[in-house]
Amino acid sequence: MSNPPSAIPPSTWLTGTQAWDQFVATHPELGLKSGRWAFHNFLRFHRQTLIDADAIRKARKRFWIANPQRMFPLAFDFLTGHDPGKLSAPKTSSVATNDHQF
């Protein structure tokens, strides 16, 4: 027996532009523009990382769809200068050491 249509959960995927516009509205502190071309420009630099994280996918080889739950944290990290793909290495002292023994 199948579930009635009202029992089917809503999709977590949106068109890329819809997801981008929601992200921009959620983070006014970043001063971003909404719209198709703003999303396109964002993808120019971050497309592959978003694909690798399964945050965006190409639908019907024509347009991007995005999962906001995966895309938003990554986008915020990218736009605030944090690279989510790299772990920060421990800082080493810049003071020169004297290896000579007397």
C-alpha positions as CSV (number, residue, x, y, z in Angstrom):
1,M,0.0,0.0,0.0
2,S,1.5,3.4,-1.0
3,N,1.5,6.5,1.1
4,P,-1.0,9.2,0.4
5,P,0.5,12.3,-1.3
6,S,0.2,14.3,1.9
7,A,2.6,11.9,3.7
8,I,5.4,12.4,1.2
9,P,8.1,14.6,2.7
10,P,8.9,17.8,0.8
11,S,12.0,17.7,-1.4
12,T,15.2,19.0,0.1
13,W,16.5,20.0,-3.3
14,L,15.8,23.4,-4.8
15,T,17.0,25.0,-8.1
16,G,20.4,26.5,-7.6
17,T,19.1,30.0,-7.9
18,Q,16.4,29.4,-5.4
19,A,18.9,28.0,-2.9
20,W,21.3,30.9,-3.5
21,D,18.5,33.5,-3.0
22,Q,17.6,31.9,0.3
23,F,21.3,31.9,1.4
24,V,21.6,35.6,0.5
25,A,18.4,36.4,2.5
26,T,19.7,34.3,5.4
27,H,23.0,36.1,5.5
28,P,22.5,39.9,4.8
29,E,25.8,40.5,6.8
30,L,27.7,39.2,3.8
31,G,26.3,41.9,1.4
32,L,25.7,39.5,-1.4
33,K,23.4,39.9,-4.4
34,S,20.7,37.5,-5.3
35,G,19.8,36.2,-8.7
36,R,20.9,33.8,-11.4
37,W,24.1,35.7,-12.3
38,A,25.2,36.1,-8.8
39,F,24.8,32.3,-8.3
40,H,26.7,31.7,-11.6
41,N,29.6,33.9,-10.4
42,F,29.7,32.1,-7.1
43,L,29.9,28.8,-8.9
44,R,32.9,30.0,-11.0
45,F,35.1,29.5,-8.0
46,H,33.4,26.9,-5.9
47,R,31.6,24.6,-8.2
48,Q,33.8,21.5,-7.9
49,T,34.0,21.5,-4.1
50,L,30.2,21.8,-4.0
51,I,29.8,18.9,-6.4
52,D,32.3,16.8,-4.5
53,A,30.3,17.5,-1.3
54,D,27.0,16.5,-3.1
55,A,25.7,20.0,-2.3
56,I,24.8,20.7,-6.0
57,R,24.0,18.5,-9.0
58,K,23.3,19.2,-12.6
59,A,19.7,18.4,-13.5
60,R,18.9,17.2,-17.0
61,K,22.3,18.6,-18.1
62,R,20.7,22.0,-18.1
63,F,20.5,23.6,-14.7
64,W,21.8,23.3,-11.2
65,I,19.9,22.0,-8.2
66,A,21.1,22.4,-4.7
67,N,20.6,20.9,-1.3
68,P,20.5,23.9,1.1
69,Q,21.5,21.8,4.1
70,R,24.8,20.9,2.5
71,M,25.3,24.1,0.4
72,F,24.7,26.8,3.0
73,P,27.5,25.8,5.5
74,L,30.0,25.4,2.6
75,A,29.0,28.7,1.0
76,F,29.3,30.5,4.3
77,D,32.8,29.1,4.8
78,F,33.9,30.0,1.3
79,L,32.6,33.6,1.6
80,T,34.2,34.2,5.0
81,G,37.6,33.0,4.0
82,H,37.5,29.6,5.6
83,D,38.5,26.6,3.4
84,P,36.4,23.7,4.6
85,G,38.7,21.3,2.6
86,K,41.8,22.1,4.6
87,L,42.6,21.4,8.2
88,S,44.6,24.1,9.9
89,A,48.1,23.0,10.6
90,P,49.5,23.8,14.0
91,K,51.4,27.0,14.1
92,T,55.2,26.8,14.5
93,S,57.3,29.3,16.2
94,S,59.0,31.8,14.0
95,V,61.9,32.2,16.5
96,A,65.2,30.9,15.2
97,T,66.8,28.2,17.3
98,N,70.4,27.8,18.0
99,D,71.4,24.3,17.2
100,H,75.1,24.7,18.1
101,Q,76.3,22.9,21.1
102,F,79.3,24.2,23.0
